[in-house]
Amino acid sequence: MDFFKTLENKIRNRTAQVGVVGLGYVGLPLAVEFARAGFAVTGIDVNESKTARVNAGDSYVTDVPSEALKPLVEAGKLRATTDFGRIAELDTVNICVPTPLRKTKDPDMSYIVSACQQIAKYMHPGMLIILESTTYPGTTDELLLPMFEGGGLRAGREFFLCFSPERVDPGNPTYQTANIPKVVGGVTPECTRMGALFYEQALQKVVPVSSTQVAEMVKLLENTFRMINIGMVNELAIMCDRMGIDVWEVIDAAATKPFGFMPFYPGPGLGGHCIPVDPFYLSWKTRQAGIEARFIELAGYINGQMPHYVVDKIQSALNERGKALKDARVHVLGVAYKKDIDDIRESPALDVMHLLMRRKARVSYSDPYVPELVSDSLNLRAEPVEEAVPKADCVV
């Protein structure tokens, strides 16, 4: 049987049963786009509250309004379940699960391994499997491929395996899942062709590459580029502060150069689901190859020190006004990692707040997108700006 031709026809005719494992900020928007394109989509997540909300048409992801989700659910184009057994009915599966770092900065592959073990139980000939979770180069070929070929099926002939890096930028009004170019690479040329064909049905632009390793490295290059440049400008900000130079004026003037320069801006550290995490996947992998990723490690150190720098600046500013940091009222405006979203993952604002509390400051915050903070030693509710700011000794 020609499994390639059979699956190709299903995809082109939009009769393929599409599955998405992991219904977070990556998986749910992807599921919605394929449902919009006319496919029947099944979302799988271990979190029962997520699957219940999806089946009720109630979105918990900023980039997917409930008004967009509900009609797809009501039309029967999108459903959610916690039952991995439904994989047996699917033709394609996209894996969109978390890939955090351990405290030792080593990759935590447990979510990927768990998802793939479930998929391997129920996979069948003629299936397309695509990993989207950010990871180190070699994951798809070294970790996933042996798991899926363990049952006797061969990649490129009886099933198709690809990697395609998620590039979601939560809260971006211009670039979302549908119009962000989609890079995809397969373990064989046939796998790449199938992966590209699949994405072309729902997304505006697809960029095929020669291998899964290239596709895996693409995401790491994108975010390592940003992380290193942010580290450089954060160090520049510290230098300028010591020399009495306005770093913002320096950057604005430098940005007038029409070639060879791209402005980056200093801040209290790195936040979000990608930039603080992804480069360390690369540095971990290069250590396995006997190479030291010095730029990554140095930029990581500089960015990691920025919350301490911010707290030192707060303490100095209070001292200049005859006020000790201990028992000072410090109000933080905004705790998400960037504006207009509710995502607090790796947010440097949380690090700043923890450091302030260690120095016995009385910390409060305002954020219209984050009504409460329950994290480690934090247990706070957002306060109205107009009430909190007049009472504060310092506003950050």
C-alpha positions as CSV (number, residue, x, y, z in Angstrom):
1,M,0.0,0.0,0.0
2,D,1.3,3.5,-0.9
3,F,0.9,5.2,2.5
4,F,2.3,8.5,1.1
5,K,-0.3,8.8,-1.6
6,T,-3.1,7.8,0.7
7,L,-2.3,10.4,3.3
8,E,-1.5,13.0,0.7
9,N,-5.0,12.6,-0.8
10,K,-6.6,12.9,2.7
11,I,-4.7,16.1,3.4
12,R,-5.5,17.7,0.0
13,N,-9.2,16.7,0.3
14,R,-9.3,18.0,3.9
15,T,-10.6,14.6,5.1
16,A,-7.5,13.9,7.3
17,Q,-8.3,13.6,11.0
18,V,-6.0,16.1,12.6
19,G,-4.8,15.8,16.2
20,V,-3.0,18.3,18.5
21,V,-1.4,17.1,21.7
22,G,-1.1,20.0,24.2
23,L,-3.7,22.7,24.1
24,G,-1.7,25.6,25.4
25,Y,-0.6,28.9,23.8
26,V,0.9,26.9,20.8
27,G,-1.5,24.0,20.5
28,L,-4.9,25.7,20.7
29,P,-4.2,28.4,18.1
30,L,-2.8,25.7,15.8
31,A,-5.9,23.5,16.3
32,V,-8.1,26.5,15.5
33,E,-6.3,27.3,12.3
34,F,-6.7,23.7,11.0
35,A,-10.4,23.7,12.1
36,R,-10.9,26.9,10.2
37,A,-9.3,25.3,7.1
38,G,-12.0,22.6,7.2
39,F,-10.3,19.8,9.0
40,A,-11.9,17.8,11.8
41,V,-9.5,18.5,14.7
42,T,-9.1,16.6,18.0
43,G,-7.2,18.3,20.7
44,I,-5.7,16.2,23.5
45,D,-4.5,17.5,26.9
46,V,-4.0,15.9,30.3
47,N,-5.6,18.9,31.9
48,E,-9.4,18.2,32.2
49,S,-10.2,21.9,32.9
50,K,-8.7,22.8,29.5
51,T,-10.5,20.2,27.5
52,A,-13.8,21.1,29.2
53,R,-13.3,24.8,28.4
54,V,-12.5,24.0,24.8
55,N,-15.5,21.8,24.4
56,A,-17.6,24.7,25.9
57,G,-16.1,27.1,23.4
58,D,-14.5,29.1,26.2
59,S,-10.9,30.1,25.3
60,Y,-8.2,30.6,27.9
61,V,-5.6,31.6,25.4
62,T,-5.3,35.4,24.6
63,D,-4.7,34.9,20.9
64,V,-7.8,32.8,20.5
65,P,-11.0,34.7,21.3
66,S,-13.9,32.6,22.5
67,E,-15.9,34.2,19.6
68,A,-13.5,32.4,17.2
69,L,-13.4,29.1,19.1
70,K,-17.1,28.6,19.9
71,P,-18.4,28.4,16.3
72,L,-15.8,25.7,15.4
73,V,-16.8,23.6,18.4
74,E,-20.5,24.0,17.6
75,A,-19.8,23.0,14.0
76,G,-18.1,19.8,15.1
77,K,-14.8,20.9,13.6
78,L,-12.9,21.0,17.0
79,R,-13.2,18.8,20.0
80,A,-11.0,18.2,23.0
81,T,-10.3,15.1,25.1
82,T,-8.0,13.7,27.8
83,D,-8.1,10.3,26.1
84,F,-5.0,9.4,24.2
85,G,-6.7,6.4,22.7
86,R,-8.3,8.8,20.2
87,I,-4.9,8.9,18.5
88,A,-5.9,5.6,16.8
89,E,-8.5,7.5,14.8
90,L,-6.1,10.3,13.7
91,D,-4.1,10.8,10.5
92,T,-1.9,13.6,11.8
93,V,-0.6,14.5,15.3
94,N,1.2,17.7,16.2
95,I,3.0,17.6,19.6
96,C,2.9,21.0,21.4
97,V,3.9,20.2,25.0
98,P,6.1,22.2,27.3
99,T,9.9,21.8,27.3
100,P,11.2,23.6,30.4
101,L,14.7,23.6,31.9
102,R,15.6,21.9,35.1
103,K,17.3,24.0,37.8
104,T,20.6,22.7,36.5
105,K,19.8,24.3,33.1
106,D,19.5,20.8,31.5
107,P,16.6,20.1,29.2
108,D,13.5,18.5,30.8
109,M,12.3,16.1,28.1
110,S,9.7,14.4,30.3
111,Y,6.7,16.0,28.6
112,I,7.8,15.1,25.2
113,V,8.7,11.6,26.2
114,S,5.4,11.1,27.9
115,A,3.4,12.4,24.9
116,C,5.4,10.2,22.5
117,Q,5.0,7.1,24.5
118,Q,1.2,7.6,24.3
119,I,1.3,8.3,20.6
120,A,3.5,5.2,20.0
121,K,0.8,3.0,21.7
122,Y,-1.8,4.1,19.2
123,M,0.0,5.1,16.1
124,H,-0.7,3.3,12.8
125,P,0.6,3.1,9.3
126,G,0.0,6.3,7.2
127,M,0.3,8.7,10.1
128,L,2.1,12.1,10.1
129,I,3.7,13.1,13.4
130,I,5.2,16.6,13.9
131,L,7.0,17.8,17.0
132,E,6.6,21.6,17.6
133,S,8.0,21.8,21.1
134,T,11.3,23.7,21.2
135,T,14.2,21.4,21.9
136,Y,17.9,20.7,21.2
137,P,19.2,19.7,17.8
138,G,18.9,16.0,17.3
139,T,15.8,15.4,19.5
140,T,13.5,14.2,16.6
141,D,16.0,11.8,15.1
142,E,17.7,10.6,18.3
143,L,14.7,10.4,20.7
144,L,11.5,10.3,18.8
145,L,12.4,8.2,15.8
146,P,13.5,5.1,17.7
147,M,10.3,5.3,19.8
148,F,8.1,5.4,16.8
149,E,10.1,2.8,14.7
150,G,10.1,0.4,17.7
151,G,6.9,-1.2,16.5
152,G,8.3,-2.1,13.1
153,L,7.0,0.9,11.1
154,R,9.6,2.8,8.9
155,A,9.7,6.6,8.8
156,G,9.3,8.0,5.2
157,R,7.4,4.9,4.1
158,E,4.9,3.8,6.6
159,F,4.7,6.9,8.7
160,F,6.1,10.4,8.4
161,L,8.0,12.3,11.1
162,C,9.0,16.0,11.1
163,F,10.0,18.9,13.3
164,S,8.5,22.3,13.0
165,P,9.5,25.0,15.5
166,E,6.6,27.0,17.1
167,R,7.1,30.7,16.6
168,V,4.2,32.0,18.6
169,D,4.5,35.6,20.0
170,P,1.6,35.8,22.5
171,G,-0.3,39.0,22.2
172,N,1.1,40.1,18.9
173,P,-1.7,41.7,16.9
174,T,0.1,41.5,13.6
175,Y,1.8,38.1,13.5
176,Q,-0.1,35.1,14.6
177,T,-0.2,31.4,13.8
178,A,-1.7,31.8,10.4
179,N,0.7,34.3,9.0
180,I,4.0,33.5,10.7
181,P,6.2,31.5,8.2
182,K,6.3,27.9,9.1
183,V,9.6,26.1,9.0
184,V,9.4,22.3,8.7
185,G,12.0,19.6,8.3
186,G,11.6,15.8,8.1
187,V,13.7,12.8,8.9
188,T,13.5,11.9,5.2
189,P,12.7,14.0,2.1
190,E,9.3,12.2,1.9
191,C,8.6,13.3,5.5
192,T,9.5,16.9,4.7
193,R,7.2,16.9,1.7
194,M,4.3,15.5,3.7
195,G,4.9,18.0,6.6
196,A,5.0,20.9,4.2
197,L,1.9,19.8,2.4
198,F,0.0,19.5,5.7
199,Y,0.9,23.1,6.8
200,E,0.2,24.6,3.4
201,Q,-3.5,23.7,3.9
202,A,-3.9,26.1,6.8
203,L,-1.0,28.5,7.0
204,Q,0.1,31.2,4.6
205,K,3.7,30.4,4.1
206,V,5.7,27.2,4.6
207,V,9.5,27.0,4.5
208,P,10.8,23.4,4.0
209,V,14.4,22.7,5.2
210,S,16.6,19.7,4.6
211,S,16.4,18.0,8.0
212,T,14.9,17.9,11.4
213,Q,18.2,19.1,12.9
214,V,18.2,22.3,10.7
215,A,14.6,23.0,11.7
216,E,15.4,22.4,15.4
217,M,18.4,24.8,15.1
218,V,16.4,27.5,13.4
219,K,14.4,28.2,16.6
220,L,17.5,28.2,18.8
221,L,19.3,30.6,16.5
222,E,16.3,33.0,16.5
223,N,16.1,33.2,20.2
224,T,19.8,33.0,21.0
225,F,20.3,36.0,18.7
226,R,17.8,38.0,20.8
227,M,19.1,36.8,24.1
228,I,22.7,37.7,23.4
229,N,21.8,41.1,21.9
230,I,19.6,41.9,24.9
231,G,22.5,40.8,27.2
232,M,24.8,43.1,25.4
233,V,22.5,46.1,25.6
234,N,21.8,45.4,29.3
235,E,25.5,45.5,30.0
236,L,25.8,48.7,28.0
237,A,23.0,50.2,30.2
238,I,25.0,49.4,33.3
239,M,28.1,51.0,31.7
240,C,26.2,54.1,30.7
241,D,24.7,54.4,34.1
242,R,28.1,54.4,35.7
243,M,29.4,57.0,33.2
244,G,26.4,59.3,33.5
245,I,25.3,58.7,29.9
246,D,21.6,58.3,28.8
247,V,21.5,54.8,27.3
248,W,18.1,55.5,25.7
249,E,19.4,58.5,23.8
250,V,22.4,56.5,22.7
251,I,20.2,53.7,21.3
252,D,17.8,56.1,19.6
253,A,20.7,57.9,17.9
254,A,22.4,54.6,16.8
255,A,19.1,53.4,15.3
256,T,19.2,56.2,12.8
257,K,21.9,54.3,10.9
258,P,20.0,52.8,8.0
259,F,22.3,49.7,7.7
260,G,24.3,47.3,9.9
261,F,22.4,48.1,13.2
262,M,19.3,46.8,14.9
263,P,18.2,48.4,18.1
264,F,17.7,46.3,21.2
265,Y,16.6,47.8,24.5
266,P,17.6,47.2,28.1
267,G,15.3,45.9,30.8
268,P,15.0,44.2,34.1
269,G,15.9,40.8,32.6
270,L,14.4,38.2,30.2
271,G,10.9,36.8,30.4
272,G,8.6,34.6,28.4
273,H,8.4,31.0,27.3
274,C,11.3,31.1,24.8
275,I,14.2,33.6,25.1
276,P,15.3,32.9,28.7
277,V,15.1,29.1,28.1
278,D,15.8,28.1,24.5
279,P,19.5,29.2,24.3
280,F,20.4,26.8,27.1
281,Y,19.1,23.9,25.1
282,L,21.8,24.8,22.6
283,S,24.5,25.3,25.2
284,W,23.6,22.0,26.8
285,K,23.8,20.2,23.4
286,T,27.1,21.9,22.5
287,R,28.6,20.7,25.9
288,Q,27.8,17.2,24.8
289,A,29.9,17.8,21.7
290,G,32.7,19.2,23.7
291,I,32.1,22.8,22.8
292,E,31.7,25.7,25.2
293,A,28.9,28.1,24.3
294,R,30.6,31.2,25.9
295,F,28.4,33.9,24.4
296,I,25.2,32.1,25.6
297,E,26.5,31.5,29.1
298,L,27.8,35.1,29.5
299,A,24.6,36.7,28.1
300,G,22.6,34.4,30.4
301,Y,24.6,35.6,33.4
302,I,24.2,39.3,32.5
303,N,20.5,39.0,31.9
304,G,20.1,37.0,35.1
305,Q,21.8,39.8,37.1
306,M,19.5,42.5,35.9
307,P,16.8,42.1,38.6
308,H,19.5,42.6,41.2
309,Y,20.6,45.7,39.4
310,V,17.0,47.0,39.4
311,V,16.6,46.4,43.1
312,D,20.0,48.1,43.8
313,K,18.8,51.1,41.8
314,I,15.5,51.2,43.8
315,Q,17.5,51.0,47.1
316,S,19.8,53.9,46.0
317,A,16.9,56.1,44.9
318,L,15.2,55.6,48.3
319,N,18.4,56.3,50.1
320,E,18.8,59.6,48.3
321,R,15.4,60.6,49.8
322,G,16.3,59.5,53.3
323,K,14.2,56.3,53.1
324,A,15.4,52.8,53.8
325,L,14.3,49.9,51.6
326,K,13.2,47.9,54.6
327,D,9.5,48.6,55.2
328,A,9.3,50.9,52.2
329,R,6.2,50.6,50.1
330,V,7.3,49.5,46.6
331,H,4.6,49.3,44.0
332,V,5.2,47.4,40.7
333,L,3.4,48.3,37.6
334,G,3.1,45.3,35.4
335,V,4.1,41.7,36.3
336,A,3.7,39.9,32.9
337,Y,6.8,39.4,30.9
338,K,5.6,41.9,28.3
339,K,2.7,44.3,27.8
340,D,-0.9,43.4,27.2
341,I,-0.8,39.7,28.1
342,D,-1.4,37.6,31.2
343,D,1.7,35.4,30.8
344,I,4.1,35.6,33.8
345,R,6.4,32.7,32.8
346,E,10.0,33.6,33.6
347,S,8.9,37.3,34.1
348,P,11.8,39.3,35.6
349,A,9.2,41.3,37.5
350,L,8.7,38.3,39.8
351,D,12.4,38.1,40.4
352,V,12.4,41.8,41.3
353,M,9.5,41.4,43.7
354,H,11.2,38.4,45.4
355,L,14.4,40.3,45.9
356,L,12.5,43.3,47.3
357,M,10.7,41.1,49.7
358,R,13.9,39.5,50.8
359,R,15.1,43.0,51.7
360,K,11.9,43.5,53.8
361,A,10.2,45.9,51.4
362,R,6.4,46.0,51.4
363,V,5.6,45.0,47.8
364,S,2.3,45.5,45.9
365,Y,1.5,45.5,42.2
366,S,-1.0,46.5,39.5
367,D,-1.6,44.6,36.3
368,P,-5.0,44.5,34.6
369,Y,-4.1,41.2,33.0
370,V,-2.9,39.4,36.1
371,P,-5.5,39.7,38.9
372,E,-3.5,37.6,41.4
373,L,0.0,36.3,41.9
374,V,0.5,33.0,43.6
375,S,4.0,31.9,43.0
376,D,6.7,30.6,45.4
377,S,6.7,33.2,48.2
378,L,4.3,35.6,46.4
379,N,0.6,35.6,47.3
380,L,-0.8,39.0,46.2
381,R,-3.8,40.4,44.5
382,A,-3.5,43.3,42.0
383,E,-4.4,46.7,43.4
384,P,-6.0,49.6,41.5
385,V,-3.3,51.9,40.2
386,E,-5.1,55.1,41.4
387,E,-5.2,53.7,45.0
388,A,-1.8,52.1,45.2
389,V,0.5,54.7,43.6
390,P,-0.3,57.6,45.9
391,K,0.6,55.4,49.0
392,A,3.9,54.1,47.5
393,D,7.4,55.2,48.4
394,C,8.6,54.0,45.0
395,V,6.9,52.9,41.8
396,V,8.7,50.5,39.5
